[in-house]
């Protein structure tokens, strides 16, 4: 896979996330994709920050979209190679301080197989 193709997946990811289009977002992921997030670890400590599979991703993001209707990510940097995209963005939510975030998407055969979120 080319870095350009992976960048297009990242752009589709932001478009789906920012429009809160859950099904479009999930369509970018492999059925058994893994997702790690510090917010997940805080909100659901039993997960230790990791969920696996589209059903778990659906539950996690549906809750976020329902709780935070103003949730939006502003892209500041995208860097891609043949198997991953490193994304930097600003997380904005009404009545919360903006948060700098980095996220890595691991991509195989046109699907995200893993994502890892880091807060700065």
N, C-alpha and C positions, 0 to 999 in steps of 0.2 A: 504494500500500500504506500502511496506517496504522501509526503507531508502535506501537499495541497489538498488531497482528499480528506486527510485528518482535520485540517483547518475547516473544511466545509462542514464536517460533523460537529465541530465545536461551535461554529456559527449557528447551525440548526439547533444545537443544545441551548444556546442563549435565547434564541427566538422562542423556542418551546417553553423554556423556564419563565421568561419574562412575560409571556402571555398566559402563564399558568395552564398551559395545555398539557395536562398530565399524560394523555395517551400518546401524543406526539413525542413527548420527552421519553417515555418508556420505550417507544419504538426504536430509539437509538441504542438501546441496551440489549445485550445478550440475555437469554432466559436465566442464566445462573450468575449474572454479574454481581460483583461485590462492591459495596459502598461503605467508606469509612468517613465519619465526621465527628468532630468534637461536640457539636451541638446535639448529635444523636446520643453520644455518650452521656451528656448532661441530662437530656430529657428522658432517656431510657437507659439507665445505667446497666441493666441486665444484658444489654447488647454489647457492652464494652466498646461502643462506637461503631460496630460493624453489623451491616445487614447483608443478606445474600438472597438474590432472586428478585424477579420483577414484582411478585406479590408484596414482598417486604418494602421494596422501593416505592410502590404505589401507596402503601399505607403511610410511609414516612412523609412523602411529598404531599399527599392529599391533606394530611394533618397540617403541614406547614402552610399550604395555600389557603386552607380554611381559617387558620388562626391569624395569618399575616397577609391580608388581602393586598397590602401595599408593597409586599416583598418584591424587590427588583435588584438585578445585578447589572452594574455598569462595567463593561470590559475596559481594562487598561492595557492589557498585553496578552498576546497569544503567541506561543512558540511551539512548533510541531516538528516531529521527525517521523520516521516510517512506522512507529508503533505507539506513539503517545503524543498528547498535547498538554503543555503546561499553560494554565490559564491564570491570569491575575485579574481580579475584579473588585469592585466596591459593592458591598451588600448594603442596601438601604431599606429601611422599614420606618414608616411614620412613627414618630415619638421615640425612636431609638437612635443611638449614636451610630454613625456610619462605621462599617467594619471592613478592613482590608482583608482580602481572602486570596489564597492561592489554591488551585485545584489541579490535580493531574488526572487525565483520562487515559487509560490504557485501552488501545483499540486493536482488534484483530478481526480480519475479514469483514470490515465495514460495521462492526458493532463494538460498543463500549463493553469491555469485559471487567473493568475495575475503575473506580473513581476514589480518590483520596483528597479530603479537604483539610487545609491548614489555615488557621486564623493568625493574623499578624497584628 
